[in-house]
Each structure stands twice: as C-alpha cells, then as structure tokens.
Amino acid sequence: MIDRREDGEMIHVNGPVLRPGDAGYDEERTGFQLAERHRPQVIVRAAGPEDVRAAVAHAAAANLPVAVQATGHGVAVPAEEGVLISTRAMTGVRVDPAARTAWLEAGARWGQVIDAAARHGLAPLSGSSPHVGAVGYTLGGGLGLLARRYGYAADHVRAIELVTAGARRIRLTPDDELFPALLGGGGNFGVVTGMEIGLVPVTRLYGGGLHFPATADVLEAWRDWTATVPDELTSAIALAPMPDLPVVPAPLRGRHIAHVRIAYTGDPSVGERLVAPLRTAGPVLMDTLRELPYTESGSISNDPPFAHAYRSETAMLGRLDAATVFDLAGPGAAVPCVLQVRHLGGALAKPSPAVVGHRDAEYALYVLSVLDGHDPAAVEETHRRLVGALGGSGTFLNFHYGPATAEQVRAAYDADAWLRLTRLKAGHDPDNMFRFNHNIAPAR
C-alpha cells in the first residue's frame, strides 16, 4: 500500500504514485504515440479498480481533470495538468468458454485476449495489431479483421465496469442508459476498469496479403472487386512507401506499394477463388495468402510494434474516388503518407445500440504520416486536402490519431446519437472531468 500526499489530500493506492521528476514518471506517461505525451501533475499506476476509484476521488476533490492511458496508441489530447491514470498494469483476461465470453481488464492487449480465447476454439473481434489495448479499441468502436462477418467490436460487449466522475464503481449492462454511450463514445463518461465481450467460433482464416506496385489501377481494381465478395470476407488496401532497409522483404524494398489485406472465415479453397480476380490487378510483388491460425492474424497487416510519432485523418465514404486518393496520398503526395481503406458493409451496416455512426458507409479511410523529420503543419494540410476532396459522410475516431476539432468529433456520430451523448455527458460528467480525449462536451 502506498499513500502519497498530493495538494493536501491522500491517495491510498496499491500501485505507485508519480510526480514530475520521480523515477519512472517519464516512462509511465509515454505511450505508443510519441507525437502527444501526457504531462500531468500526478500519475497513478493503477493496480486494480480500487486504485482507479481512489485516483478519481482525489481528482474530484481537488477539481482536477483526469486522463486515462493503457498502451497510448490513440492519445488525442495530452494532459498538461491533472491526474493521469495508467491502466497498463491491469492486464487480466478470463475466458468463459461455455458462454463464449471473455472478461478483460483495462490494460489487456489484443494479443493476450487472442491467445486466451484460442485455447477454447474462440476468437475476439480484434483489430489488425495484437499490440493495441483491447478496451480502448472497443470503446472507440473497433473495426477489426472479422468486421464484415460480425460487425464492430462494440456491438459485442456484454457488460462494463466503470468508475464515474463521482468516484463510484458501477457495473453497466445493455439495459442501462449509459451503456450504449460508452460503445463508440470512448472515455468521455468515466474510467472503464473492465469489460465483458462476446467471442466468436473462429480458429483459422484464409488470410494474408497481395503486394503490388502502387497505382490508381490497383486501387480501382480492389474497389470494384469489393462489390462482389460475401460478408465472410473482410479486406482493406494500404498504399505505403517502404524504406530501403534490410528489414523490409527484398521484393518491396524501396518501393511504394499497394498492399491488399484479406481475412476470410470460410473454406480456404473458396477464399482462393474469391481472391483470384485480384491477382490480375497488376504484377504481384509478394503473396502471403494462406490458411493461418487466428493466433497469427497480426501477420496480415504486420503493423509496426515500436512507438513512433504520427498524425492521421479519417473519412467514412459512400464511394471511393481512386484517382483522387492516389493523386493526393500516393507517391506524389506533398508528404509521405500511409493510406488505408477498409471495406465496410455486411454486419457493420446492421443496427446496434452502440453509438458508432455512419453504418451505411461503404468504406472507412484513414491517412497517416510519420512525423519523423516532417513539418506537422504540412502533414495536417496534406491530410485535410485529401479528406476534403473526398467529401466523406463523417469520421471514425478509432483511426484519428491526435487532436480532433469539435466538428470532427461531432462528425463521428449520427445527429440523434450526438444529441443524446451531449445530454448524457451533462448528466454524468457536467464539469467535463474526462476531457483528454475526443471530447464530447456537456450539453448546456
């Protein structure tokens, strides 16, 4: 037990309490996203829900804002004051194979959940990277590898444990008014300390990728092909400049590539036939398609596991203008861009209590640029030009890495859902204690 006096109050917690200058402070405040780092007055590294409750109680008594971080992939607004609750030590995962559910503590990563579920012939609706925090991903909506077959991860949440702005620990189920607001509403209503999610009976995939030289023709071919595939097939395409380094496979080294990513839950031979038309889109530089266990699903996108600084913009699209995308985010872009477009539809279009918006969109696009050596203002201008030219229907905040304007946050939700969210915020967090996020301001 550690008691640490802060501003005349005592914080009674089991985990460490850190202030600027303390050993471990810089490490604890730093997450995967290095462009935005929290600089709070105090960090509580929570060992469990009671530590979270104590930290929120302290913040409420001292009239301090609260930030929350597990892995730090999606830091939106860095805390320059107040209390940072680090949940990275809360990593427990429990699977109930009979109920096909898993209980996740706030800091659990998808890789842990995937491995635990696989022992029972099950899988979570995880994303492209096993390194990402499962709870934060799901609170943002969660657009994963099996999305067209099963929908958003947020659609499969069974229960949530939350510490409120009043420092109460509560358990929420789908019958509770606040429950759907958390699913897509992010961390705006409290600190989620645990979550029960549904699992699906998937053990293997036909998946991997086809790598082509990046051209508008390849992008158009993928777009046209997506109109022909069943819901069991979820895919994306990425345009990316590959560095000329030994770590990069030789066929891709130093090239600007188009990477088509495939996850199909049906018979592998059928998957092979479904993908066959894509092979004519251009010269195939590398082919990694195969039958693979779900435990290796992270190899499909092969997202980088190391922390770095980046910015991104997103758009939900009814149609995909391949020529415009290639012109503004391809090899000729003003700054280097990694662009990804994900095919939506299928189960993603079905109604759900979760507040994830724009379920009628056909594609989700995000454009990301690493900031190493690049002017952030130039990066942001390049991204804005692309998103503005495409005229999308809204945003998807799971993929918006970095600060978002009030308009961009509002554009993530349907109009009725937005009104409901602002009223709930006014009722549950009227002082906007939880504002270091893609913030939903309380209704006046």
Summary of the structure (lengths in Angstrom):
residues: 444
radius of gyration: 21.4
end to end distance: 41.1
largest distance: 69.2
contacts: 1582
relative contact order: 0.14
helix: 29%
strand: 26%
